[in-house]
Amino acid sequence: MKFCKKYEEYMQTQDEKKLPAVGFKNLKKILKRCRTTDTIVSHRSQSSSSSLLVNQSPDICPHHCPVCDGTFFPSLMKEMSAVVGCFNKRAQKLLDVHLATGFRKYYVWCRGKLQGNHGALIQEGKDLVAYAIINAIALRKILKKYDKIHYSKHGQAFRSQVQSMHMEILQSPWLCELIAFHINLRETSRKAFEGPSLVFNDGKPSLSCELSDTFKIEIDLTCSICLDTVFDSVSLTCGHIFCYMCACKSGSVTIVDGLQAAKSTAKCPLCREAGVYEGALHLDELNILLSRSCPTYWEERLQNERVERIRQAKEHWESQSRAFLGI
């Protein structure tokens, strides 16, 4: 079965949720019209001036392709923005329910007892991961088709642009949280689905999830600063994951002030993108998963970091006291 048909059938099963989707069929029609136009132009140029074809670079779309530049990319950008926004919103809502504490947790528990929400919670998480992966595949396939038709690399360039704008759904920290959420539920519920897993290769952990034999996600859980398994993990807005204390050091802030206090010029240690600290997200589900899977390591890091946190807190309040007293 062709992917376009498979994608449409999948989205039809999600009709009740009214999820935004990539207009795969419409985008293919745009490319088909463009291919027809390019073929006509190519035949005319061959008869009139063959030298133009010799000098033309195969990496450049002929005439800058006004059909695609004016319709294809704007449509795809709008659709992907809607897909990523919807995914992030629904994932956050789902995880807020699962991580609820205090009175809110009691309220959610009572509501779940009355409405049978536990099974629905598991299914919603499973559906969201599948939704993210199949839309990521859709984006890659339609851009690959664009480059194939135009003999260009504009599709690759567009994907790089999407990633720099944090609109690549596989970059979303909520996807990492959802995968960890699934594994956590599987440990507490026999009815939770099989699929995502925490894998250790030579002692290095990673989250693994695959939708099909041809598409697999691997999320590395090694902090690139301390080169150890991420502890008290946090994701910067660029999508890279670090230990919270390591991220604070790289952002030149204390753990007391937090990542929100980092300057807008502070850059990610990996991709060197600036302004990625302010919207950083604590990965609570991932922390729960790692603390259960690596209890000895987690306890050691907890003890070591407790000493450092106390030291930084003490220095912070001493400096605040001196400033207040004018010393």
C-alpha positions in Angstrom: 0.0 0.0 0.0 1.3 3.5 -0.9 2.1 5.8 2.0 -0.4 8.4 0.8 -3.3 5.9 1.1 -2.0 4.5 4.4 -1.7 8.1 5.8 -5.3 9.0 4.7 -6.7 5.8 6.3 -4.9 6.5 9.5 -6.2 10.0 9.7 -9.7 8.8 9.0 -9.5 6.6 12.2 -8.7 9.8 14.1 -11.7 11.8 12.7 -13.5 12.0 16.0 -10.6 13.8 17.6 -10.5 16.4 14.8 -6.7 16.3 14.6 -5.0 18.6 12.0 -3.1 16.7 9.3 -0.7 17.2 6.4 -2.7 17.6 3.1 -0.6 14.9 1.5 -3.0 14.3 -1.4 -3.3 18.1 -2.2 0.4 18.6 -2.0 1.0 15.7 -4.4 -1.4 17.3 -6.8 0.5 20.6 -6.7 3.7 18.7 -7.5 2.0 16.9 -10.3 0.9 20.2 -11.9 4.4 21.5 -11.4 6.0 18.4 -13.0 3.7 18.8 -16.1 4.7 22.5 -16.4 8.4 21.7 -16.0 8.2 19.0 -18.7 6.6 21.5 -21.2 9.2 24.2 -20.4 12.0 21.6 -20.7 10.9 20.4 -24.2 10.6 24.1 -25.4 14.0 25.0 -24.0 15.6 21.9 -25.7 14.3 23.0 -29.1 15.3 26.6 -28.6 18.5 26.6 -26.7 20.2 23.4 -25.6 23.1 25.3 -24.1 20.9 26.5 -21.3 20.4 22.9 -20.1 24.1 22.3 -20.2 24.9 25.3 -18.1 21.9 24.8 -15.7 22.8 23.4 -12.3 20.8 20.2 -11.4 20.5 21.5 -7.9 18.5 24.6 -8.9 14.8 24.4 -9.5 14.0 25.8 -13.0 12.6 29.4 -12.9 12.6 29.1 -9.1 9.3 27.1 -9.5 6.7 29.8 -8.8 4.0 27.1 -8.5 5.8 25.5 -5.5 7.3 28.6 -4.0 3.9 30.3 -3.9 1.7 27.3 -2.9 3.5 24.2 -1.9 5.9 25.4 0.9 3.4 27.9 2.5 0.7 25.2 2.6 3.1 22.7 4.1 4.4 25.1 6.7 0.9 26.1 7.8 -0.1 22.4 8.1 3.0 21.3 10.0 2.6 24.3 12.4 -1.0 23.1 13.2 0.1 19.5 13.6 3.0 20.3 16.0 0.9 22.8 18.0 -1.9 20.3 18.4 0.5 17.5 19.4 2.3 19.6 22.0 -1.0 20.8 23.5 -2.6 17.4 23.8 0.6 15.8 25.1 1.0 18.4 27.8 -2.6 18.0 28.8 -2.3 14.2 29.0 0.9 14.4 31.1 -0.4 17.0 33.4 -3.2 14.6 34.3 -0.7 11.8 34.9 1.7 13.9 37.0 -1.0 15.6 39.1 -0.2 15.8 42.8 -2.1 16.8 46.0 -5.8 17.6 45.7 -5.6 17.7 41.9 -4.4 14.1 41.9 -7.3 13.1 44.2 -9.7 14.9 41.9 -8.3 13.2 38.8 -8.4 9.8 40.5 -12.0 10.2 41.5 -12.9 11.4 38.0 -11.0 8.5 36.5 -12.8 6.0 38.7 -16.2 7.4 37.6 -15.4 7.6 33.9 -12.9 4.7 33.5 -10.2 7.1 32.3 -7.2 4.9 33.0 -7.5 2.9 29.9 -8.3 6.0 27.9 -5.2 7.6 29.2 -3.0 4.8 27.9 -4.7 4.7 24.5 -4.5 8.5 24.2 -0.7 8.4 24.8 -0.3 5.5 22.3 -2.3 7.4 19.7 -0.3 10.6 20.2 3.0 8.9 19.6 1.7 7.2 16.4 0.3 10.6 15.3 3.7 12.3 15.8 5.6 9.5 14.0 3.3 9.2 11.0 3.3 13.0 10.4 7.1 13.0 10.6 7.2 10.3 7.9 4.7 12.3 5.8 6.9 15.4 6.0 10.0 13.5 4.9 8.3 11.7 2.1 6.6 14.8 0.5 9.9 16.8 0.7 11.8 13.8 -0.8 9.2 13.8 -3.6 9.7 17.5 -4.1 13.4 17.1 -4.5 13.0 14.2 -6.9 10.7 16.1 -9.2 12.7 19.3 -9.2 16.2 17.7 -9.1 16.9 20.0 -6.3 17.8 20.1 -2.6 15.2 22.8 -1.7 13.1 20.1 0.2 16.1 19.4 2.4 16.6 23.1 3.0 13.0 23.5 3.9 13.3 20.7 6.5 16.4 22.4 8.0 14.4 25.6 8.2 11.5 23.7 10.0 14.0 22.3 12.5 15.5 25.7 13.2 12.0 27.1 13.9 11.4 24.2 16.3 8.5 22.9 14.2 10.0 19.4 13.6 7.7 17.1 15.6 10.5 14.6 16.4 12.3 17.5 18.1 9.5 18.1 20.6 10.4 17.3 24.2 6.8 16.2 24.6 7.5 13.2 22.4 10.3 12.1 24.7 8.0 12.5 27.7 5.2 10.5 26.0 7.6 7.6 25.3 8.8 7.6 28.9 5.2 7.9 30.0 4.3 4.7 28.0 7.1 2.7 29.6 6.2 3.9 33.1 2.6 2.8 32.6 3.7 -0.5 31.2 5.5 -1.2 34.5 2.4 -0.5 36.5 -0.3 -1.9 34.1 -0.3 -5.2 32.4 -2.7 -3.9 29.8 -0.3 -1.1 28.7 0.8 -1.7 25.1 4.1 -3.1 24.0 6.4 -0.9 21.9 8.6 1.8 23.3 11.6 0.7 25.4 14.5 1.9 27.3 17.6 0.4 25.7 21.2 0.2 27.1 24.1 -0.2 24.7 27.5 -0.4 26.4 25.9 1.2 29.5 24.6 4.1 27.5 20.8 4.5 27.7 18.4 5.6 24.9 14.7 5.6 24.3 13.6 3.5 21.3 10.3 3.5 19.5 9.3 2.3 16.1 6.1 2.6 14.1 7.2 0.2 11.3 10.2 -1.8 10.1 11.4 1.2 8.1 11.0 4.0 10.7 12.6 4.0 14.2 13.2 6.7 16.7 16.3 6.7 19.0 16.6 9.4 21.6 20.1 9.5 23.3 19.9 9.9 27.0 23.6 10.7 27.6 24.4 14.3 28.7 26.9 15.7 26.2 28.4 17.9 29.0 29.1 15.4 31.8 29.1 12.4 29.4 26.9 10.5 31.9 23.2 9.4 31.9 21.1 12.5 32.2 20.1 13.3 35.8 17.2 15.6 36.6 16.9 16.0 32.8 15.8 19.1 31.1 15.2 19.8 27.4 16.2 23.2 25.9 13.9 24.6 23.2 16.2 23.4 20.5 15.4 19.8 21.6 18.7 18.8 23.2 18.6 17.1 26.6 21.0 17.8 29.4 21.3 17.3 33.2 19.6 20.3 34.9 22.8 21.2 36.7 24.9 20.9 33.6 22.4 23.1 31.7 22.7 25.7 34.4 26.5 25.7 34.1 26.4 26.0 30.4 23.9 28.9 30.7 26.1 30.6 33.3 23.3 30.6 36.0 23.0 29.1 39.4 20.4 26.4 40.2 18.8 28.9 42.6 18.2 31.4 39.8 17.2 28.7 37.3 17.5 28.5 33.5 14.9 31.3 33.1 17.6 33.7 34.3 20.0 32.7 31.5 20.8 35.6 29.0 19.2 35.5 25.6 22.6 35.3 24.1 23.4 32.0 25.9 23.8 29.2 23.4 23.1 25.5 23.4 26.4 23.6 24.0 25.6 21.2 21.1 23.9 23.2 18.3 25.1 26.7 19.4 21.6 28.2 19.0 21.0 31.2 21.2 17.9 31.9 23.3 17.1 28.3 24.0 17.1 28.4 27.8 14.1 30.5 28.6 11.5 27.9 27.5 13.4 24.9 28.8 11.2 22.0 29.9 11.8 19.6 32.9 11.3 16.0 31.7 9.5 14.6 34.7 8.3 11.4 33.1 11.9 10.6 31.9 13.2 11.3 35.4 10.7 8.8 36.9 11.7 6.2 34.3 15.5 6.6 34.8 15.2 6.6 38.6 13.3 3.3 38.4 15.6 1.8 35.8 18.9 2.9 37.4 18.2 3.1 41.1 21.8 2.8 42.3 23.2 5.4 39.8 20.2 7.7 40.6 20.8 7.6 44.3 24.6 8.3 43.9 23.9 11.3 41.7 21.2 12.5 44.1 23.6 12.5 47.0 26.4 14.2 45.1 24.1 16.9 43.7 22.5 17.5 47.0 25.8 18.7 48.4 26.4 21.0 45.4 22.9 22.4 45.5 23.2 23.2 49.3 26.6 24.9 48.6 25.1 27.0 45.8 22.1 27.9 47.8 24.2 28.9 50.8 26.5 31.1 48.6 23.4 32.7 47.0 21.7 33.7 50.2 25.0 34.9 51.7 25.6 37.2 48.8 22.0 38.4 49.1 22.5 39.1 52.8 25.7 41.1 52.1 24.0 43.1 49.4 21.1 43.9 51.7 23.4 45.0 54.5 25.6 46.9 52.1 28.7 44.9 53.0 
